[in-house]
Amino acid sequence: MGKIAMLLGACAVFGAGLGWLISAPERPPAQVAQSHTADAENGALVFAASGCASCHTAPQSQDKEVLAGGYAFDSAFGTFYAPNISWGAEGIGDWTLVQFAHALRAGVSPEGRHYYPAFPYTAYTRMTDGDVADLFAYMGTLPADPTPSLDHEVSFPFNIRRGIGIWKRLYLTDAPVMVGDMGAPLDRGRYLVEGLAHCAECHTERDALGGLNRAKWLQGAPNPSGKGRIPDITPSALGWSAADLAEYFKSGFTPDYDSVGGSMVAVVENLAKLPQSDRDAIAAYLLALPASQ
């Protein structure tokens, strides 16, 4: 029995060490600062497409350029609060571009801690070097705010951030859902839908661990608020034309002259700032999706 106990103890120590190793935050090489001249004007478009203000503007605030944070996201794992990402000491004012890239694409903080995936880095991991640098340049033009970020309200075991490292190994990938060279404008639409606009975060079901079910891509999901369901936006469910979709993304009006509501109001406000070619590309991508299963 003594030898068995020793063997089990050794296995437990080995397993714990292995788990600690594979859950460590990874910060891949980032060369975003070396060969790109940052374009803050394009960064403003990336900012809009990515919906940064929708989550990081303080609740009830009308100034979409003051990113003080505080918006609450309720989930089965706890309540997460959007942090202050303004250009000040309480936000990201002292970050480097490389640290910014690691946060967006790897979900790792400047201090080397995992971010919770309430921050949609699983989508932003697809962002190009140029768009990361341009977004960083634009963020630098926005005002600072001294509001401290709120602590998340997450209970055991989800408050152990190293566990997110294992979660990332299951779900963090820059591999596209719609694979292959789709050609213009579909490639652009895929980049916007799967990446910047992170549409799947709301419109795709999640499994028991909170990962997106790619087999049900954009086929609708339970509303996190508990009220109703986020709709299926595949072509068989929508029944809209490309022109219908592009117009909705610009004006918020459906083909039946109903108007956008709920959280989609902010999404349409953001998409309306993009060039028409981007709205057309998003529409083309959505209409190229397979039928719902």
C-alpha positions in Angstrom: 0.0 0.0 0.0 2.9 2.3 0.8 4.3 1.9 -2.7 0.9 2.5 -4.3 0.4 5.6 -2.3 3.8 6.9 -3.3 3.0 6.2 -6.9 -0.3 7.9 -6.8 1.3 10.9 -5.1 4.0 11.1 -7.7 1.3 10.9 -10.5 -0.7 13.7 -8.8 2.4 15.9 -8.6 3.3 15.2 -12.2 -0.3 15.9 -13.3 -0.4 19.2 -11.4 3.0 20.2 -12.8 1.9 19.3 -16.3 -1.4 21.2 -15.9 0.5 24.3 -14.6 2.8 24.1 -17.6 0.2 23.8 -20.3 -2.0 26.4 -18.7 0.7 29.1 -18.8 -0.1 32.3 -20.7 1.5 32.3 -24.1 2.6 35.5 -25.8 3.4 34.8 -29.4 6.0 36.9 -31.3 4.4 40.3 -32.3 6.1 42.3 -35.0 3.3 44.8 -35.4 5.4 47.9 -34.8 8.3 47.2 -37.1 7.1 47.6 -40.7 3.8 49.4 -40.6 3.1 53.1 -40.6 0.1 53.4 -38.3 -3.0 55.0 -39.8 -5.4 56.3 -37.1 -8.1 57.0 -39.7 -8.3 53.3 -40.5 -8.0 52.6 -36.8 -11.2 54.5 -36.3 -12.9 52.1 -38.7 -11.4 49.1 -37.0 -12.6 50.5 -33.7 -16.2 50.8 -35.1 -16.2 47.4 -36.7 -14.9 45.8 -33.5 -17.5 47.4 -31.3 -15.1 48.7 -28.7 -17.3 51.5 -27.5 -20.3 49.3 -27.3 -18.8 47.4 -24.3 -16.3 49.8 -22.9 -18.3 53.1 -22.7 -19.5 53.5 -19.1 -23.2 52.6 -18.6 -25.6 55.5 -19.3 -22.7 57.5 -20.8 -23.4 59.2 -24.1 -19.8 59.9 -24.9 -18.6 57.0 -27.0 -15.0 58.2 -26.9 -14.6 57.9 -23.1 -13.9 54.2 -22.6 -14.2 54.1 -18.8 -15.7 50.6 -18.7 -18.1 49.2 -16.1 -20.6 47.4 -18.4 -21.7 44.2 -16.7 -21.9 40.9 -18.6 -23.9 38.2 -16.8 -23.1 34.6 -17.6 -23.3 31.1 -16.2 -19.8 31.5 -14.9 -20.3 34.8 -13.1 -20.5 38.5 -13.9 -17.8 40.1 -15.9 -17.2 43.9 -16.1 -15.7 45.6 -19.1 -12.5 47.3 -18.0 -11.3 50.9 -18.4 -9.4 50.9 -21.7 -9.1 54.7 -22.0 -5.7 56.3 -22.8 -4.8 56.9 -19.2 -3.1 55.3 -16.2 -6.3 53.4 -15.2 -6.6 52.1 -18.8 -4.0 51.3 -21.5 -2.1 54.6 -21.6 1.1 53.0 -20.6 0.9 49.9 -22.8 3.2 49.2 -25.7 1.9 48.2 -29.1 3.2 44.6 -28.6 1.3 44.4 -25.3 -1.8 45.6 -27.0 -1.4 43.0 -29.7 -0.9 40.2 -27.1 -4.1 41.3 -25.3 -6.2 41.4 -28.5 -4.9 38.2 -30.2 -3.7 36.0 -27.3 -5.9 37.2 -24.4 -2.9 37.9 -22.2 -2.4 41.0 -20.1 0.8 43.1 -19.8 1.3 41.4 -16.4 1.2 38.0 -18.0 -2.3 36.9 -16.8 -5.0 35.3 -18.9 -8.0 37.5 -19.7 -11.4 35.9 -19.4 -13.0 35.2 -22.8 -15.8 37.6 -22.1 -13.3 39.7 -23.9 -13.7 38.3 -27.5 -10.0 37.7 -28.2 -11.1 34.4 -29.7 -12.4 36.5 -32.6 -9.8 39.3 -32.5 -7.0 36.7 -32.8 -7.7 36.9 -36.6 -6.8 40.7 -36.7 -4.0 41.6 -39.1 -0.9 43.3 -37.9 -1.9 46.5 -39.7 -5.3 46.7 -38.1 -3.9 46.1 -34.7 -1.3 48.9 -35.1 -3.9 51.2 -36.6 -6.4 50.6 -33.8 -3.7 51.3 -31.2 -2.9 54.6 -33.0 -6.6 55.6 -32.9 -6.9 54.6 -29.3 -4.1 57.0 -28.5 -6.2 59.9 -29.8 -9.1 59.2 -27.3 -9.4 60.9 -23.9 -8.1 59.4 -20.6 -10.5 58.6 -17.8 -9.5 58.0 -14.1 -12.3 55.5 -13.3 -10.8 52.2 -11.9 -11.8 49.0 -13.5 -14.2 46.8 -11.5 -13.3 43.4 -10.3 -15.1 40.5 -11.9 -17.6 38.5 -9.7 -16.5 35.0 -10.5 -16.6 32.1 -8.0 -14.5 29.0 -7.6 -13.2 27.3 -9.8 -13.7 29.9 -12.5 -11.7 32.5 -10.6 -8.5 30.4 -11.1 -7.2 32.1 -14.2 -4.7 29.5 -15.0 -7.6 27.3 -16.0 -8.2 29.6 -18.9 -4.9 28.5 -20.4 -6.4 25.0 -20.8 -9.6 26.5 -22.2 -7.6 28.4 -24.8 -5.9 25.2 -26.0 -9.4 24.0 -26.8 -10.9 27.1 -28.3 -8.4 29.8 -29.2 -7.5 29.4 -32.9 -7.2 31.8 -35.8 -8.4 29.1 -38.2 -11.4 30.3 -40.2 -14.8 28.7 -39.9 -15.5 29.1 -43.6 -12.3 27.8 -45.0 -10.5 28.3 -48.3 -9.9 31.3 -50.6 -13.4 32.6 -51.0 -12.4 35.6 -53.2 -13.6 39.2 -52.9 -15.8 40.3 -51.3 -16.3 37.0 -49.3 -12.7 37.0 -47.9 -13.4 40.5 -46.5 -16.7 39.5 -45.2 -15.2 36.5 -43.4 -12.6 38.8 -41.8 -15.3 41.2 -40.6 -17.8 38.6 -39.4 -15.5 36.0 -37.9 -12.9 38.5 -36.7 -13.5 42.2 -36.1 -17.3 42.2 -35.6 -17.2 38.9 -33.6 -20.8 38.2 -34.6 -20.6 34.6 -33.4 -20.2 35.8 -29.8 -23.9 36.4 -29.6 -25.3 34.4 -32.6 -23.7 31.0 -31.9 -24.5 28.4 -29.2 -21.9 27.5 -26.6 -21.0 24.2 -25.1 -20.8 23.4 -21.4 -17.3 24.9 -21.2 -18.3 28.2 -22.8 -16.7 27.5 -26.2 -18.5 28.3 -29.5 -20.1 25.3 -31.2 -18.7 25.7 -34.7 -21.1 23.1 -36.0 -23.9 25.6 -35.2 -22.1 28.6 -36.6 -24.4 31.7 -36.5 -27.5 29.6 -36.1 -28.7 31.5 -33.0 -28.2 31.1 -29.3 -29.9 31.7 -26.0 -30.0 35.3 -24.9 -27.5 35.8 -22.0 -30.1 38.0 -20.3 -32.4 35.0 -20.2 -35.0 36.7 -22.3 -35.7 35.0 -25.7 -33.1 33.9 -28.2 -30.5 35.6 -30.3 -31.6 34.9 -33.9 -30.3 32.5 -36.5 -28.7 34.7 -39.2 -27.9 32.0 -41.8 -29.6 32.6 -45.1 -32.3 29.8 -44.7 -33.5 31.4 -41.5 -33.2 35.1 -42.6 -34.7 34.9 -46.1 -33.2 38.4 -46.8 -31.3 39.5 -50.0 -27.9 41.0 -50.0 -29.4 44.4 -50.5 -31.8 43.9 -47.5 -28.9 43.0 -45.3 -26.6 45.8 -46.4 -29.5 48.3 -45.9 -30.2 46.9 -42.4 -26.5 47.3 -41.4 -26.7 51.0 -42.5 -30.2 52.2 -41.4 -31.4 49.6 -39.0 -34.6 49.0 -41.1 -35.7 45.4 -42.0 -37.3 44.6 -45.3 -40.7 44.8 -43.5 -39.8 48.4 -42.3 -39.4 47.3 -38.7 -36.5 48.9 -36.9 -33.5 47.4 -35.1 -33.8 46.9 -31.4 -31.9 45.6 -28.3 -28.2 45.1 -28.5 -28.2 45.3 -32.3 -28.8 49.0 -32.1 -25.2 49.5 -31.1 -24.0 47.1 -33.8 -25.9 48.9 -36.5 -24.5 52.2 -35.2 -21.0 50.8 -35.6 -21.6 49.1 -39.0 -23.1 52.3 -40.4 -19.7 54.0 -40.0 -18.0 51.5 -42.3 -17.7 51.9 -46.1 -20.5 50.5 -48.1 -18.2 47.8 -49.5 -17.7 46.4 -46.0 -21.5 46.1 -45.4 -21.8 44.4 -48.8 -19.0 42.0 -47.8 -20.7 41.1 -44.6 -24.0 40.5 -46.4 -22.2 38.3 -49.0 -20.5 36.2 -46.3 -23.8 35.6 -44.4 -25.5 34.6 -47.6 -22.7 32.1 -48.3 -23.2 30.2 -45.0 -24.7 26.7 -45.1 -28.3 26.1 -44.2 -29.1 25.7 -40.5 -29.0 22.1 -39.2 
